[in-house]
Amino acid sequence: MLLKDLIAIDEFPQLEVGQWDRVIRMWEAVGKVPTVYVGGDFNQLPGISGTSPKDSKYWNKSCVHQV
């Protein structure tokens, strides 16, 4: 990844906790700080396992801005 890479994830509330954790671990492992843009609506369907990124241990560490 380059210094100013952008990771965009659409409908991220449908990701399961393990998938979201993997995205964050990969993001941290890069050693640089790419921007991660996520879009979606938590009032829609959850992931197949019934979990969402909000269930992740990383959720409260994330800098989340709601629009």
N, C-alpha and C positions, 0 to 999 in steps of 0.2 A: 504494500500500500504506500501511496505517496503521502507527504505531509498534510495535504489538504484534501484527502479522499472524503467522499460522502457515501454513507451507507444508508439506503432508503428501504424501509420495510412498510408495505401497505397492509392494512388489516392486521396489525400486530396483536391486538387483543385476542385473536384466534390462535396465536402461538401458545403452545403448552409451556409450562414452567421450564422443563429441560431444554427446550429449543431456545427460549429467551436467555437462559443462563449460558448456553453455548455461544450465542451471539455476543454477550457481554464479555465472556472469557476471551474470545477471539479478539475483540476490540481492545481489551487491556493488554493482550499479549503482543500487539503490534509494536508497542514501545513508542508510538506516536499517538496523537490524539485526533483521529478522524471524527468528523461529525456524523452522528447517527440520527437520522430523521425517521420518526415512526408516525404513522397515521392510522386512525381507526376509531371505533366507537365501542366502549365497554358495555353498552346496552344491547349489543347484538349477540349472536351466538358465541359461546366460549369454544375453546379447543376441544378436540374429541375426548381428551382425558378429563375434561371438566375443570382444568386449571387454566390460569392466565398469567401473564407477566407480573401482575400485581401480587401473585403468590410467591414470587421469587425473593430470595434473600438479597438480591441485588436491587430490587425495586426502590427501596428507601435510600439507597446510595446513588440512585440515578437523579440527574437534574432534569426534572420533567416540567415542561411549560404547557399548560392547557390553553387552547385558543377557543 
